[in-house]
Amino acid sequence: MKKLVAVAPRVAALVEYQDRPLQAHEVRIRVQFGAPKHGTEVVDFRGVSPFIDEAFSSEWNLFVPRAEGEPRGIEFGNFTLGNMVVGTVEEKGDQVTQYQLGDRVCTYGPLQETVIVNGVDNYKLRHMPEGAAWQNAVCYDPAQFAMSGVRDGNVRVGDVVVVIGLGAIGQIAVQLAKGAGTALVIGVDPLAHRGEIACKHGADVALDPTTCDLGLEIKRLTDKRGADVIIETSGNAQALQASLRGLAYGGTISYVAFAKPFPEGFNLGREAHFNNARIVFSRACSEPNPDYPRWNRKRIEDSCWQLLMNGYLDCRDLIDPVVAFSDSAESYMRFVDQHPELSIKMGVTF
């Protein structure tokens, strides 16, 4: 059997492995479909993540150097790639009662032929309803960050909302913002194909930021008022600068991206100073979240799963391209790392 591994920075390969025996509380899943994570995972894959040589201290709430002799946060050669998998339960431990052999399930897991996970009181191991699309299931993770971005931006009925970056998170944010009763949803991405999909699923307008003054164009589309909420998923410095120009006075930028260091020239003067901009950093898996205790990570996950499985969210167009597992190493390097503009979210079939 094989699994997809980062054997060196920016180098993926299929590597053979052998499964271990199950423990009493575990299930073994035969994987049928899967998807990687295009955001933070690719930062790790490129070897530029702060988690490699630093650890995030929950005591201090900041990054601190790893102790001498402590293993690095990412060890190439052992770093399995992948985020979500869909498959069937082919074996279960004696303590497992919630899942039966043959059950179709979705869970977090790497891109490999079998995945072993806890099968006792594990809400992250989800039963797939009959007829549910696997493409929706593998968007379980990005849907959570999209939902948090919309909620943390305090999107309300009648608002003008701009979503910058139309990858999976941005595309789902468009659908959620439109469903919230907003007056106008503007999708922003330099790729026309992504803009077309966003308009198919709720965006009223799609803008290419490379062909216009984005901040000014947002003001033109809103009778000079600007956007009430801008959801920024791209992590691009120019995108945040344009957001500050296109934001309505007192509006909110919900910053979802895991940004890289900004280059010289980023300016928090100018429009940021005059527009009384509010920037909130949104991360679904940070606990407690701003609406705790009413909302916690489990409630976010439960809500997203329901919206994905009942078809309220439609992610079938977002899984593009779909590649065979046998080709996944070359495809990961091409579509996720080297040319992310050629994909929205890569799907893998086994």
N, C-alpha and C positions, 0 to 999 in steps of 0.2 A: 504494500500500500504506500501511497505517496502523500506528502503534504507540501504546501507552498511556504518557502522559507526565504528570508533575507539573509543571504550568505555573506554579504558585504554591503556597505553603503551603496544604494542604487542598483544592486544586483540581486535578482530573484531567481530561485531555482526550485524544481521539484525534487524533494529528497525523500528517500524511503524511510519508513518507520514501522515499528511493531507496536500493537496495542497491548496495554497491560490488562490484567484481569480486573473485572468490576469489583467495587466495594458494594456492600449491601444496600447503600442509599443511592446508588448511581444507575444511570441508563446509558446504553451505547446507541448512538444515532448513526444510521447509514445516510450520509449526506447526498442530497439530490441537486440542490441549488445553493448558491452562496453569493456573497458580495463583500468586497473590501470596504474600508473606510477611507474616503478620499481626502479628508482634512488632516486631523492630527496624526493619523497613521503614516501618511506620506512624509510628514516632517520627521518622524522616527526613521522611516526607510531611508531618507537622505542623510541621516546621521547628524542632524542639526537640532535635535530636540534638547531643551534644557534638562530633561530627565536623564540624559545619558551620564553626565558627570555631576549632576546636582539632584537633590531630593526636595520635594515640597513638604515643608514642616507644617503639620496640622497644629502644632503648639504655637509656632510663631507666625503662621500664615504667610510664609515667604520661602523662596528657594534658598537652600543652604548646601554647601559642598558635601559630597558623600564622604563618609569616614574613611580613613586610610585602610586599605585592604577590603573595603566593601565592594561587592560586585557592581559593575556599571549597570545603569538602568536598562540599557539595551545591549544584548550580547549577540552580535551578528554570527550567524550559523545556528543559533537556537531561537531566533526571533521569527515566529510563525506569523504569516500575514493573513488578514481576513477579519471580518467583523460579525457578520450574521450568516446563519446557515438554516436551511429547511431540509428536513429529511424524515425518515421513519424510524421508530424505536425497534431495534432488532434484538436487544437483550436488556434485561433489567435485573436489579438486585432484589434480594428477598424482602427488603423493607419498602420497596416501591409499590404503592397501591393506586396512585393517581394516574398512572400511564400504563397502557397495555401494549403488547407486541403488535406492531403494525400501525400504531397511532402516528399520524402525520403531525409533526411539531416544528416549531421555530425557536431558535435560541441564539444567544451570543456564542460565537465559536470561530476557530480558524478555518481556512480553506484547506481541508484535508478530507480523505475519504470517509473517515469515521470520527465522531466527536463523543467524548465521555463527559457527562455533566451530572450534577446533583439532581435526583428525581424525587426528593422529599421536601415538600413545602418550598418549592422554588418557583416563585411567580414569574421569573424570567424565562422559564421553559414553557412556552405557550402552545396549547392545542390549536391546530389549524382547522377552522370550520370547513365543511365540505364545499368545494367549489371556490374557495378563497384563492386569490392570485398570489403565487410565490413572490412576484415582483413587489407587491404591497408588503409582504412579510419582511423582506430584506431591507425595507425602508423603515423598519421599526425604530432603529437608532436615530437616523437623521430626523424623523418626525418629532422625536422628543425635543431636539434642539430647535427645530422650527417652532413648535408650540411654545416653548419657553421664550423664544425671541419675540413672538407675537404678544404673549402675556406680559412679559417684562416691559415691552414698549407701551403697554396700556392702550392697545388698539381698541377703539370704540366705534359704535354705529355712527356713520356719517363722516368718519375721518378720511383724509387722504394719506395713503400708505405707499411708500416706495420700498421695494425689495431689491437690494444690490447684490449681484452674484446669483445666477440661476442654475447652480448645481442642485443636488438633491434637497439640501436644506432650504435653499431659496425657493425652489419650485413648490415645496410643500408649504412654506410660509405664504406664498401667493394664494394658494388654495384656502388656507386658514383665514387669511386677512379678508378675502372676498366673502367667505362664508360668514364673517362677523358683521356684515352689513355695511361695509365701508363704501364711501361715495366714489372713490377712485383708487385703483391699484395700478401702480407703475412698476413694471419689471425692468431691470437694468442688467445688461450683459453684452459684451462685444460680439458674441456669437449669435447670428440671426436664428439658427435652429433652436437654440434655447429660448429665445424670445418668442418664437412661434408656439412652442409647447406651453410657455407660460400664458400666452393669450388664449390658447385652447382651453386652459384650465382655470381661467379667472382674471388674468391681468387685462386691464382695459387698454393699456399702451405698453409697448416695449421700446426701450431706448438703447442705442449703442453709444456708450460713453466716449468712444474713440472718434465719433463723428459729430459731436456737439458739445457745447458747454453745458454739462449735465445739470449743474446747480441752476443756471439761468433757465434751462428748458423746463425744469420742474416748476419754477416760478411762473413761466409762461402758461403752463398747463393748469395752473391753479389760480389764475387771475391775480398773479403777483404775491399771493399769500404764502405759498410754500407748503411743504408736506408736514402733516401733524406728527407722523412717525416714519422714520427711516430704519429699516432692518438691514444691517450691513453684515453680509456673510462672506465677502470676498477676502478681507484682510489686506486689501490694497490701500496704500497711503493716499493715492489720488482719489480713491473712492470715498474715503473719509473726509478728505478736503472738500470734495464736491457735495457730500452730505451736509457739511456745515454751511455751504452756500445755498443749498436748496431747501433747508429746513425752515419751517415757519417759526416766527418769534415764539420762544418758549417751548418749542417742540422737542421731541425725544428721539435720539438715535439709540436703537437697541443693537448693541455691538455683540454679534454672535461669533464672529471669526476668531480663530486662534492665530493672531497676527504675528508676523515676523518683524524684526526691527525696522523702523521706518527710515528711509534715506533722508539726507539733509534736504531741507526745503519745506518739510511739513510745518504748517503754521497754525498755531492755536490763537493767533490774533485775528485780525480781519473780521470775517463773518462770525466766527465763533464768539468773539468778544461782543459783537453788536446784536447777535440774534438770541442771546441768553439761552444758548443751547444746553440741553441736558443729555449727557451720555451715560447710559447704563450698560454694564457688562453682563451679558446673559449666558448662563451655563447650566443646562438642565440637571447635570449630575452634581452640582455643588449643593451641599446640605448644611444648614437649612436654607431653602430658597426664600425669596422675598415674601411669599404668601404662606409660609409655615406658621402654624401647624395645619391649617386647612389643606394646604397642598404640600405633598412631599414627593420624593422620586417615584414611589410606587404609584401614586395617583396619576402622575404625569404619564408613566408607562401604561397603566391601565387605560387611560383615556385615549392615548395614541393607538394602542392596539385595537380598541373598539372602533375608532374612526377608520383604521386601515382595513379591518375585517368586514365592516358593514358597507364598505364602498364609498363612504363619505369622502375619504381621500382616495384619489386614483393615481397610483404611481407606476402604472404599467409602461407609460411612455418614458419614464425617467431612467429605466434600466436599459442603458444603451452605451456601449455595445454589449451583446451577450456572447461569451466565448466558451469554448470547451475547456474543461479542467486540464486536459493534456497540453493546451496552449497557454495556460494561465500565467506562467512565468514571463514569457515574452510579452503577453498582453498587458500584464501588470506594469512592466517597465515602460511599455509604450503609452498606454491609455491613462494610467494613474500618475506616473512620474514624469516621463519625457514630454508627452503631448496631452495634457489634461483637457485641452480645448477640443479634443476629438471625442470626448465622452461626457456624459452627465454622471452616471453611476454604473460602473461595470458590473455585469452579472456573470455568474459562472454556472455552467451546467456540468453535472457529473455523469 
